[in-house]
Amino acid sequence: MKNKFTVFSFICFGSCILIWVPNVIFQVPSPFWILTFIIAPFGLAFAFLAKNYWLAFGNVVMFFSFFILMAVGYYINSQL
């Protein structure tokens, strides 16, 4: 049972990363990034059920990824 939760959490983490690809890599404005606020908490819950704290940390980072990327973007633009 523990392994199944790990797989589900990893799928949530991977899907959150893939959601950001059009916006960050291809510079195509895609509104799907908002799904990270829905998917990441499920990944976090699955990670805690599997007792995999690295995946829990990754899903927390993905939950706050919008704010992290926004802060990094503002910092980079302020340096130019």
Buried (B, 14 or more C-beta within 10 A) or exposed (E): EEEEBBEBBBBBBBBBEEBBEBBBEEEEEEEEBEEBBEBBBBBBBBBBBBEBEEBBEBBBEBBEBBEEBEEEEEEEEEEE
